[in-house]
Amino acid sequence: MTISYPYLDLKSLYLRVKPEVDEAMMKTMNSGYYVLGKEVEQFEEAFAAYIGVKFCVGVGNGLDAIRLSLMALDIGPGDEVIIPANTYIATALAISEVGATPVLVEPNPLTYNIDPQKIEEKITKKTKVILPVHLYGQPADMTAILKIAKKYHLQVIEDNAQAHGAEWRGKKTGSFGVLSATSFYPGKNLGAFGDGGAVTTNSLALAKKVRYLANYGQKIKYINLYKGINSRLDEVQAAALKVKLPYLNEWNQERREIALQYGEALRELPDIQLPVADKYATPVWHIYPILIKKRDLVREELAKDGVQTLIHYPLPMHFQKAYPEWAKYKNHLPITEKIHREELSLPLFPGMKKAHFEQVIKSLRKISATL
Ligand SMILES: *Cc1c(COP(=O)(O)O)cnc(C)c1O
């Protein structure tokens, strides 16, 4: 089947900024300097200012950004880290990598973000960190999460990979946790031309520690303070990200307008649950998730019309072979399981054409009438 209406068109987004991006990348190529130079430094400064924090450390990818944040807080074997049960598996993998144990908490059935009311019952003597994920570009309830963290003397690390520019009560996600991890994977709201990530924080000491840990644990070359890893943001990627960052608000606004139009057009259709934003949340719609009972059938029918959709995510973490120890949770995480069974991500990206949007709506209306 041909895809006439792709889920995402990264090339069209590149073409909008091509002259500037090409120039910045070529300039970096010609500089002869490719790792940990002034492009990374300048991007870090710009991204920290954008998020509203003092420090940003560019790293290799989003998974490593979470891992390095945990390492900076000395989280390891015997420690528990609370995460939403319906997140992308990278959140859990980072915790497993440092030897700690991810603890799954069900999401709110309307916002799909970790349900603060269900966090407290999962806190034990071993709990060290609450790690909310601003899933689908929707900010988690940071007010409630910070309150619980304070009460139990826990640290908060945010997974901000899907929510560049989102706000909770007028403050950017990525600025609430003691550390916040993000990804610049190409498809994220701010995407590189390859892998990239960052950690944001207001703590100078933690920023330095993350920086050393990401570079073999060394402060000065060949003098190693920690058992670090190699996870650095490349100069060429930083150069491109620096060019794209000033466009992020405009692109997020385009996403919001499309999301608004989806909401208006789909409201009348039966059997579709539309995403709900909390009244304190300004989402950035990394994903536009609808819930629909006959999801797989609807997806196939859309594909027949050339409309590509995705599923975020087809298999919950506790069904994955990678986590056999979570098989016992089967049927015990009903909200998570329902989301994975029914979630369908509609095409949404900056620059998406009106005809593209209209075809999605037209096809959905037609299919909905036959269900
Ligand atoms: C993309 C993503 C990550 C991982 O980022 P990578 O750069 O691909 O390693 C982590 N958490 C969430 C929620 C993500 O969407």
The ligand as an SDF file (V2000), in Angstrom:
LIG
                    3D

 15 15  0  0  0  0  0  0  0  0999 V2000
   12.6120    9.1850   22.6310 C   0  0  0  0  0  0  0  0  0  0  0  0
   12.4200    8.9260   24.0730 C   0  0  0  0  0  0  0  0  0  0  0  0
   13.4840    8.5490   24.9100 C   0  0  0  0  0  0  0  0  0  0  0  0
   14.8250    8.1170   24.3940 C   0  0  0  0  0  0  0  0  0  0  0  0
   15.4650    9.0110   23.5930 O   0  0  0  0  0  0  0  0  0  0  0  0
   16.6100    8.4830   22.5790 P   0  0  0  0  0  0  0  0  0  0  0  0
   17.2800    9.7330   22.1670 O   0  0  0  0  0  0  0  0  0  0  0  0
   15.9220    7.7800   21.4820 O   0  0  0  0  0  0  0  0  0  0  0  0
   17.5150    7.5900   23.3680 O   0  0  0  0  0  0  0  0  0  0  0  0
   13.2460    8.4460   26.2580 C   0  0  0  0  0  0  0  0  0  0  0  0
   12.0300    8.6840   26.7750 N   0  0  0  0  0  0  0  0  0  0  0  0
   10.9850    9.0150   26.0080 C   0  0  0  0  0  0  0  0  0  0  0  0
    9.6650    9.2670   26.6540 C   0  0  0  0  0  0  0  0  0  0  0  0
   11.1350    9.1430   24.6340 C   0  0  0  0  0  0  0  0  0  0  0  0
   10.0880    9.4620   23.8720 O   0  0  0  0  0  0  0  0  0  0  0  0
  1  2  1  0
  2  3  1  0
  2 14  2  0
  3  4  1  0
  3 10  2  0
  4  5  1  0
  5  6  1  0
  6  7  2  0
  6  8  1  0
  6  9  1  0
 10 11  1  0
 11 12  2  0
 12 13  1  0
 12 14  1  0
 14 15  1  0
M  END
$$$$
